Amino acid sequence: MEYMDALEARWACKLYDSSKPLSEEDEYAIIEAARLAPSSFGLEPWRFLAVRDDSLRFKLFGACFLQDSVRTAPLVVISLVRAARFYAPDSDFIKARSARFPGGYPVFLEDYRGYYAYLNQNGLLEHWARAQSYIACANMMNAATDRGLASCAIEGYDEAQVLAIVAEAVAGFDPADWRVGLLCSVGVPGEPRRERVRASLEELLTRL
Ligand SMILES: Cc1cc2nc3c(=O)[nH]c(=O)nc-3n(C[C@H](O)[C@H](O)[C@H](O)COP(=O)(O)O)c2cc1C
């Protein structure tokens, strides 16, 4: 699908046809789209959990205020981002991530230190990390559309409950290390396409 056509075609699906499973290829394409998303300083603060298991998804349904899209979707992707302490300039995470770039950690630090101080002083580190996961989620939704699937971003969740569910399911997972970004449900729609409502460009755009 052409890129602009995919943007036009995407809509927020709130009910899926649970009898239509998702292929491995579909799941791969969706998660790969998330992996390719840009991130601030290239730090990739996230990890993604592809939830297909019915009982796990049912628990998530409870943690998402009983949203049917979570109950009926064959795939729900949870985007998690690291907690604030991981972004400290002298953390192992920052050292490891920055070593991948030309000049490595010392060069990275020159650039990063000032912005980190700004985020930290203003209590914005986790907001900054979460905001990035929204871009990954947009990529996933557009990749789903490209493959003829429907999707929905899910911000309506109880974070502590989602982290507790993940901790039960993933060995060695420490909820203190992670925050929840966006969840993304994906599947074949079980409802007619919802008409989109949008303000006009005239209303939204200021040309300077
Ligand atoms: C950040 C974000 C969070 C959202 N959270 C939810 C949600 O928790 N539940 C839901 O049903 N839809 C959710 N949506 C979907 C929006 O309701 C939907 O995108 C919006 O109404 C516009 O419709 P459209 O996507 O079909 O154009 C969310 C969308 C975004 C971007």
The ligand as an SDF file (V2000), in Angstrom:
LIG
                    3D

 31 33  0  0  0  0  0  0  0  0999 V2000
   -2.4430    8.0530   22.3250 C   0  0  0  0  0  0  0  0  0  0  0  0
   -3.7390    7.3960   21.9690 C   0  0  0  0  0  0  0  0  0  0  0  0
   -4.4070    6.6680   22.9200 C   0  0  0  0  0  0  0  0  0  0  0  0
   -5.5950    6.0260   22.5980 C   0  0  0  0  0  0  0  0  0  0  0  0
   -6.1950    5.2340   23.5440 N   0  0  0  0  0  0  0  0  0  0  0  0
   -7.3270    4.5790   23.2230 C   0  0  0  0  0  0  0  0  0  0  0  0
   -7.9370    3.7190   24.1530 C   0  0  0  0  0  0  0  0  0  0  0  0
   -7.4780    3.5100   25.2690 O   0  0  0  0  0  0  0  0  0  0  0  0
   -9.0670    3.0860   23.7740 N   0  0  0  0  0  0  0  0  0  0  0  0
   -9.6140    3.2660   22.5430 C   0  0  0  0  0  0  0  0  0  0  0  0
  -10.6430    2.6530   22.2600 O   0  0  0  0  0  0  0  0  0  0  0  0
   -9.0480    4.0570   21.6290 N   0  0  0  0  0  0  0  0  0  0  0  0
   -7.9160    4.7260   21.9270 C   0  0  0  0  0  0  0  0  0  0  0  0
   -7.3040    5.5070   21.0050 N   0  0  0  0  0  0  0  0  0  0  0  0
   -7.8920    5.6220   19.6510 C   0  0  0  0  0  0  0  0  0  0  0  0
   -8.5590    6.9620   19.4330 C   0  0  0  0  0  0  0  0  0  0  0  0
   -9.7980    6.9840   20.0970 O   0  0  0  0  0  0  0  0  0  0  0  0
   -8.7310    7.1770   17.9150 C   0  0  0  0  0  0  0  0  0  0  0  0
   -7.4760    7.1200   17.2880 O   0  0  0  0  0  0  0  0  0  0  0  0
   -9.3930    8.5220   17.6380 C   0  0  0  0  0  0  0  0  0  0  0  0
  -10.7170    8.5160   18.0830 O   0  0  0  0  0  0  0  0  0  0  0  0
   -9.3730    8.8720   16.1540 C   0  0  0  0  0  0  0  0  0  0  0  0
   -9.9660    7.8520   15.3860 O   0  0  0  0  0  0  0  0  0  0  0  0
   -9.1700    7.1760   14.1720 P   0  0  0  0  0  0  0  0  0  0  0  0
   -7.9080    6.5820   14.7460 O   0  0  0  0  0  0  0  0  0  0  0  0
  -10.1200    6.1360   13.6510 O   0  0  0  0  0  0  0  0  0  0  0  0
   -8.8830    8.2200   13.1670 O   0  0  0  0  0  0  0  0  0  0  0  0
   -6.1370    6.1550   21.2940 C   0  0  0  0  0  0  0  0  0  0  0  0
   -5.4280    6.8820   20.3370 C   0  0  0  0  0  0  0  0  0  0  0  0
   -4.2580    7.4810   20.6530 C   0  0  0  0  0  0  0  0  0  0  0  0
   -3.4980    8.2370   19.5910 C   0  0  0  0  0  0  0  0  0  0  0  0
  1  2  1  0
  2  3  1  0
  2 30  2  0
  3  4  2  0
  4  5  1  0
  4 28  1  0
  5  6  2  0
  6  7  1  0
  6 13  1  0
  7  8  2  0
  7  9  1  0
  9 10  1  0
 10 11  2  0
 10 12  1  0
 12 13  2  0
 13 14  1  0
 14 15  1  0
 14 28  1  0
 15 16  1  0
 16 17  1  0
 16 18  1  0
 18 19  1  0
 18 20  1  0
 20 21  1  0
 20 22  1  0
 22 23  1  0
 23 24  1  0
 24 25  2  0
 24 26  1  0
 24 27  1  0
 28 29  2  0
 29 30  1  0
 30 31  1  0
M  END
$$$$
